[in-house]
Amino acid sequence: MDRFQSLGEVLSMLRRRALLWVSVIVIGVLISLFYALSLPPEYETSATIQIEQPTIQTGETSRGSLNADMLQKLQIVEQRVMARDNLLTIIDKFGLYRNAGLSDLQKVDLLRRAARVQHITNPQLRWRQDISPSALLVTVRMTDPVLAANVANELVNNVLQAESDSRSARVRETLDFFDSEERRIAAAIFTQEAEIAEFKRENAVILPGGVESLRTRLTDLQEIELEVQRQILSLQDGGQAGAGTIRAQRVSRLQEEAALYQLEISQIETEIAETPRLEQEFSKLERELKKLEDQYEAVTVGKAQAEMNQMLEASSQSDSFAVLEEALAPDWPIAPSRKKILAMGGLLSGAVALTLVFLAEMRSPVIWTRGQLERQLRLRAVAAIPVIETPAKRRKRVILSLAKVGAILAAAAALASVALKFGR
């Protein structure tokens, strides 16, 4: 690089190699132009769906849970709209990618890349967690502006239909669930009440006053049994000798009565001892009944809420989607950016042209200036004889150079006009 030590030497080199770098730049720009024109234009259109909040709020749901429910609902709707079967229906309806020779999966993938659904929220409130999206933006990009608008509007219709079906199905499934749960719990309560009634009938001791009556009866029987035992002892210890047979018979009857009293006392004591266990079982049955009654009450409240949602759905008072702006056929393509392509092609062509000019100068052994002579040969020039041109030669050289540049520019202009004419 010691051949170029000043700006004048660089400018002199550019003047000498003007034909080379001008040709390279023109060819590069033409290639960029042909490439830009070969790319099909892409048109983008959008439709806006407004998310209308319910006019009547039900329940005590917090704003955060409402936002989470709305986001989940939007995600479900978006998944249903972008499902493979739905997209295949749109592809068949509008004849998309008909002559591309692609499989159904490839067509669906292309349509998913061309269409997207975006949530619109207030940018200033995006940091808040309780802010729900206020609208949906359905955007479609295709090479045909009318087709892009038709596909976008079809997706909007699918979004509306999917949201309506999802909302109706959700309300219907919720109501059916509460109906089935109400019938099941009511049957369980009836069975539990019957079991409690049967348990009370078989174990009357657990009824109010049952244990006290048993204890009173036990005390009475114990006193009677003691009196009988005293009578037996009195008969065995006293009395006349001749009356032994009568006394023995009476003692035998009293002993039988005492045995009966003792048997009844043993049964009552057994029943009293079993009372805690019976009370535990009875308490368990009552707790199960209370649990079922609480479940029945919760199901009743949920069913009333579901019926309210169904009425709101029927009267269109719940949250719903409405088309705010339909998609229109765009007038101008959004891509590709031909100006950017030409600018990048021009910059790249200029870099290649300068590189070729420097390489050509480096490979050339010609010494053009006194400075180059002194740097390369390390000799001081005694004198420099300038090139003397006559006015006629100078005019001829200038005219020839201008003719070459003009020819290159004319050819470039002709090619550019042809490309612009047939590239549209």
Buried (B, 14 or more C-beta within 10 A) or exposed (E): EEBBEEEEBBEBBBEBBBEBBBBBBBBBBBEBBBBBBEBEBBBBBBBBBBBBEBEEEEEEEEEEEBBBEBEEBBEBBBEBBBBBEBBBEBBEEBEBBEEEEBEEEEBBBBBEEBBBBEBBEEEEEEEEEEBBBBBBBBBBBBBBBEBBBBBBBBBBEBBBBBBBEBBEEBBEEBBEBBEEBBEBBEEBBEEBEEEBEEBBEEBEBBEEEBBEEBEEEBEEBBEBBEEBBEBBEEBEEEBEEEEEEEBEEBBEEBEEBBEEBBEBBEEBBEBBEEBEEBBEEBEEBEEBBEEBEEBBEEBBEBBEBBBBBBEBBEEEBBBBBEBBEEBBBBEEBEBBEBEEBBEEBBEBBBEBBBEBBBEBBEEEEEBBBEBBBEEEEEEEEEEEEEEEEEEEEEEEEEEEEEEBBEEBEEBBEEBBEEBEEEBE
